[in-house]
Amino acid sequence: MKILPLHSEIVRYLSERRLTSKFEKQGRRFEKSPFHPSLHTEVLEPRSLHIWSFRVDLKYRAIFIFRAPDKIEILDVNNHYR
């Protein structure tokens, strides 16, 4: 699995919240095994939109879509409990 390059706003968001290293670690894990238990990868509701998320840490999740069977684009990283 490949993660497409992040938009500059997402990079800035990660940096401002000191999440860059956590995101990189989870991103490497995702690329090796997208459904690794620690990622808690899930499809979001409504399922028909095919928008997914995986855990960056206990508070933040990365929201993504599949651009190809083996490529994803991160659309957002956000506070999951806001």
Backbone as a printed PyTorch tensor [residue, N CA C, xyz], in Angstrom:
tensor([[[  0.8540,  -1.1710,   0.0000],
         [  0.0000,   0.0000,   0.0000],
         [  0.8990,   1.2330,   0.0000]],

        [[  0.5110,   2.2470,  -0.7560],
         [  1.2720,   3.4900,  -0.8260],
         [  0.3870,   4.6510,  -0.4040]],

        [[  0.9580,   5.5340,   0.4090],
         [  0.2800,   6.7700,   0.8020],
         [  0.8010,   7.8840,  -0.1030]],

        [[ -0.0970,   8.5240,  -0.8180],
         [  0.2930,   9.6320,  -1.6920],
         [  0.8170,  10.7970,  -0.8460]],

        [[  1.6410,  11.6850,  -1.4340],
         [  2.1780,  12.8190,  -0.6730],
         [  1.0740,  13.6520,  -0.0200]],

        [[  1.3600,  14.1260,   1.1870],
         [  0.3920,  14.9000,   1.9530],
         [  0.2960,  16.3340,   1.4530]],

        [[ -0.8920,  16.8990,   1.5290],
         [ -1.1160,  18.3130,   1.2270],
         [ -0.3580,  19.1330,   2.2710]],

        [[  0.1330,  20.2840,   1.8900],
         [  0.9370,  21.1270,   2.7890],
         [  0.1690,  21.5270,   4.0470]],

        [[ -1.1490,  21.7060,   3.9520],
         [ -1.9480,  22.0570,   5.1310],
         [ -1.9720,  20.9180,   6.1490]],

        [[ -1.9850,  19.6820,   5.6760],
         [ -1.9590,  18.5280,   6.5820],
         [ -0.5920,  18.4260,   7.2390]],

        [[  0.4580,  18.6500,   6.4760],
         [  1.8160,  18.6400,   7.0300],
         [  1.9350,  19.6960,   8.1270]],

        [[  1.3940,  20.8750,   7.8740],
         [  1.4330,  21.9580,   8.8670],
         [  0.6300,  21.5780,  10.1150]],

        [[ -0.5360,  21.0150,   9.9250],
         [ -1.3880,  20.5870,  11.0420],
         [ -0.6420,  19.5790,  11.9200]],

        [[ -0.0190,  18.5940,  11.2910],
         [  0.7470,  17.5850,  12.0400],
         [  1.8890,  18.2310,  12.8120]],

        [[  2.5940,  19.1310,  12.1610],
         [  3.7300,  19.8020,  12.7870],
         [  3.2940,  20.6490,  13.9860]],

        [[  2.2310,  21.4140,  13.8290],
         [  1.7540,  22.2830,  14.9070],
         [  1.3280,  21.4930,  16.1460]],

        [[  0.8800,  20.2790,  15.9360],
         [  0.4130,  19.4460,  17.0480],
         [  1.4350,  18.4000,  17.4800]],

        [[  2.6270,  18.5130,  16.9270],
         [  3.7300,  17.5890,  17.2390],
         [  3.3410,  16.1330,  16.9910]],

        [[  2.6870,  15.9200,  15.8600],
         [  2.2260,  14.5860,  15.4800],
         [  3.0140,  13.9930,  14.3160]],

        [[  3.9940,  14.7160,  13.8070],
         [  4.6970,  14.2710,  12.6060],
         [  5.3080,  12.8880,  12.7770]],

        [[  6.0420,  12.6640,  13.8550],
         [  6.6960,  11.3610,  14.0310],
         [  5.6760,  10.2520,  14.2670]],

        [[  4.6020,  10.5420,  14.9990],
         [  3.5530,   9.5410,  15.2090],
         [  2.8760,   9.1890,  13.8820]],

        [[  2.6000,  10.2270,  13.0710],
         [  1.9750,   9.9750,  11.7800],
         [  2.8990,   9.1520,  10.8920]],

        [[  4.1660,   9.4860,  10.8560],
         [  5.1150,   8.7370,  10.0300],
         [  5.1950,   7.2780,  10.4620]],

        [[  5.2200,   7.0410,  11.7770],
         [  5.2640,   5.6680,  12.2890],
         [  4.0170,   4.8960,  11.8740]],

        [[  2.8500,   5.4990,  12.0880],
         [  1.6100,   4.8220,  11.7330],
         [  1.4760,   4.6940,  10.2080]],

        [[  1.9840,   5.6670,   9.4750],
         [  1.9670,   5.5980,   8.0130],
         [  2.8000,   4.4260,   7.5050]],

        [[  3.9840,   4.2230,   8.0740],
         [  4.8110,   3.0670,   7.6940],
         [  4.0870,   1.7680,   8.0190]],

        [[  3.4730,   1.7310,   9.1870],
         [  2.7220,   0.5410,   9.5850],
         [  1.5680,   0.2940,   8.6060]],

        [[  0.8550,   1.3660,   8.2350],
         [ -0.2530,   1.2430,   7.2940],
         [  0.2360,   0.7090,   5.9480]],

        [[  1.3590,   1.2250,   5.4570],
         [  1.8710,   0.7860,   4.1590],
         [  2.2330,  -0.7010,   4.1600]],

        [[  2.6700,  -1.2040,   5.2890],
         [  3.0120,  -2.6370,   5.3970],
         [  1.7670,  -3.4970,   5.5950]],

        [[  0.8410,  -3.0100,   6.4200],
         [ -0.3340,  -3.8040,   6.7760],
         [ -1.4910,  -2.8620,   7.1050]],

        [[ -2.3090,  -2.4940,   6.1030],
         [ -3.3670,  -1.4900,   6.3040],
         [ -4.3790,  -1.8130,   7.4060]],

        [[ -4.5160,  -3.0670,   7.7520],
         [ -5.4880,  -3.4260,   8.7810],
         [ -4.8100,  -3.9640,  10.0380]],

        [[ -3.5880,  -3.4810,  10.2940],
         [ -2.8870,  -3.8470,  11.5230],
         [ -3.7760,  -3.4340,  12.7000]],

        [[ -3.8930,  -4.2820,  13.7240],
         [ -4.8040,  -3.9790,  14.8440],
         [ -4.5780,  -2.6130,  15.5130]],

        [[ -3.3320,  -2.1530,  15.5920],
         [ -3.0870,  -0.8730,  16.2760],
         [ -3.5910,   0.3310,  15.4810]],

        [[ -3.8690,   0.1480,  14.1980],
         [ -4.3630,   1.2490,  13.3670],
         [ -5.8620,   1.4840,  13.5220]],

        [[ -6.5880,   0.4610,  13.9180],
         [ -8.0510,   0.5580,  14.0280],
         [ -8.6600,   1.1350,  12.7530]],

        [[ -8.2170,   0.6280,  11.6100],
         [ -8.7110,   1.0790,  10.3110],
         [-10.1900,   0.7550,  10.1820]],

        [[-10.9550,   1.7420,   9.7270],
         [-12.3960,   1.5270,   9.5900],
         [-12.9710,   2.3890,   8.4790]],

        [[-14.0460,   1.8980,   7.8780],
         [-14.7880,   2.6850,   6.9040],
         [-15.7820,   3.5440,   7.6890]],

        [[-15.9210,   4.7930,   7.2700],
         [-16.7900,   5.7280,   7.9810],
         [-18.2060,   5.7080,   7.3950]],

        [[-19.1340,   6.1590,   8.1870],
         [-20.5340,   6.2480,   7.7460],
         [-20.7570,   7.5640,   7.0150]],

        [[-21.5630,   7.6080,   5.9840],
         [-22.1980,   6.4680,   5.3550],
         [-21.1790,   5.6790,   4.5350]],

        [[-21.2370,   4.3930,   4.6540],
         [-20.2820,   3.4940,   4.0060],
         [-20.2440,   3.6720,   2.4890]],

        [[-21.3350,   4.1050,   1.9130],
         [-21.4150,   4.2680,   0.4520],
         [-20.4330,   5.3080,  -0.0900]],

        [[-19.9340,   6.2010,   0.7700],
         [-18.9640,   7.2130,   0.3340],
         [-17.5380,   6.6650,   0.2490]],

        [[-17.2990,   5.5060,   0.8520],
         [-15.9860,   4.8460,   0.8150],
         [-14.8740,   5.7290,   1.3770]],

        [[-15.1590,   6.3840,   2.4850],
         [-14.1630,   7.1870,   3.1990],
         [-13.7350,   6.3770,   4.4200]],

        [[-12.4280,   6.2880,   4.6220],
         [-11.8520,   5.4410,   5.6630],
         [-11.0450,   6.2810,   6.6440]],

        [[-10.6770,   5.6750,   7.7650],
         [ -9.7740,   6.3350,   8.7080],
         [ -8.8810,   5.3010,   9.3760]],

        [[ -7.7250,   5.7800,   9.8450],
         [ -6.8700,   4.9690,  10.7070],
         [ -6.3480,   5.8390,  11.8260]],

        [[ -5.9830,   5.2150,  12.9200],
         [ -5.5600,   5.9150,  14.1240],
         [ -4.1100,   6.3930,  13.9980]],

        [[ -3.8980,   7.6790,  14.2930],
         [ -2.5480,   8.2360,  14.4090],
         [ -2.0770,   8.0550,  15.8480]],

        [[ -2.9330,   8.4030,  16.7840],
         [ -2.7170,   8.1110,  18.2100],
         [ -4.1050,   8.0270,  18.8510]],

        [[ -4.1630,   8.0080,  20.1590],
         [ -5.4550,   7.8370,  20.8170],
         [ -6.4330,   8.9800,  20.5320]],

        [[ -5.9070,  10.1600,  20.1960],
         [ -6.7520,  11.3350,  20.0070],
         [ -7.0020,  11.6760,  18.5320]],

        [[ -6.0570,  11.3700,  17.6570],
         [ -6.1260,  11.8170,  16.2630],
         [ -6.2630,  10.6510,  15.2870]],

        [[ -7.0230,  10.9150,  14.2070],
         [ -7.2070,   9.9230,  13.1500],
         [ -6.9110,  10.5590,  11.7960]],

        [[ -6.4060,   9.7480,  10.8780],
         [ -6.1810,  10.1670,   9.4930],
         [ -7.3690,   9.6930,   8.6670]],

        [[ -7.9530,  10.6020,   7.9140],
         [ -9.1010,  10.3010,   7.0590],
         [ -8.5630,  10.1400,   5.6350]],

        [[ -8.9640,   9.0540,   4.9600],
         [ -8.4100,   8.7960,   3.6350],
         [ -9.4160,   8.1380,   2.7060]],

        [[ -9.0630,   8.1770,   1.4080],
         [ -9.8130,   7.4600,   0.3800],
         [ -8.8240,   6.6630,  -0.4610]],

        [[ -9.3260,   5.6300,  -1.0860],
         [ -8.5110,   4.8510,  -2.0130],
         [ -8.5230,   5.5300,  -3.3700]],

        [[ -7.3480,   5.7960,  -3.9180],
         [ -7.2210,   6.3570,  -5.2700],
         [ -6.9970,   5.2390,  -6.2870]],

        [[ -6.5260,   4.1050,  -5.8170],
         [ -6.3130,   2.8850,  -6.5930],
         [ -6.3140,   1.7610,  -5.5690]],

        [[ -6.3810,   0.5160,  -6.0090],
         [ -6.4030,  -0.5790,  -5.0310],
         [ -5.1970,  -0.5870,  -4.0750]],

        [[ -4.0800,   0.0090,  -4.5050],
         [ -2.8760,   0.0020,  -3.6730],
         [ -2.3680,   1.3980,  -3.3270]],

        [[ -3.2140,   2.4350,  -3.5070],
         [ -2.8190,   3.8210,  -3.2080],
         [ -3.9420,   4.5280,  -2.4740]],

        [[ -3.5500,   5.2840,  -1.4360],
         [ -4.5410,   6.0890,  -0.7200],
         [ -4.1060,   7.5520,  -0.6910]],

        [[ -5.0900,   8.4140,  -0.5220],
         [ -4.8380,   9.8400,  -0.3360],
         [ -5.4030,  10.2360,   1.0200]],

        [[ -4.5540,  10.8320,   1.8540],
         [ -4.9970,  11.3460,   3.1480],
         [ -5.7250,  12.6630,   2.8810]],

        [[ -6.9720,  12.7260,   3.2860],
         [ -7.7850,  13.9330,   3.0940],
         [ -7.6880,  14.8790,   4.2690]],

        [[ -7.4810,  14.3020,   5.4680],
         [ -7.4980,  15.1160,   6.6710],
         [ -6.8870,  14.3110,   7.8070]],

        [[ -6.3700,  15.0110,   8.7680],
         [ -6.0100,  14.4450,  10.0660],
         [ -6.7300,  15.3130,  11.0680]],

        [[ -7.5130,  14.6940,  11.9530],
         [ -8.2870,  15.5130,  12.8780],
         [ -8.4050,  14.8830,  14.2540]],

        [[ -8.8810,  15.7180,  15.1650],
         [ -9.1280,  15.3020,  16.5330],
         [-10.3970,  14.4600,  16.5150]],

        [[-10.2500,  13.2040,  16.8070],
         [-11.3500,  12.2550,  16.6960],
         [-12.4720,  12.5170,  17.7300]],

        [[-12.1490,  13.1440,  18.8090],
         [-13.1250,  13.3080,  19.9090],
         [-13.6270,  14.7220,  20.0700]],

        [[-13.4740,  15.5410,  19.0720],
         [-13.8990,  16.9140,  19.1310],
         [-15.3690,  17.0620,  18.9950]]])
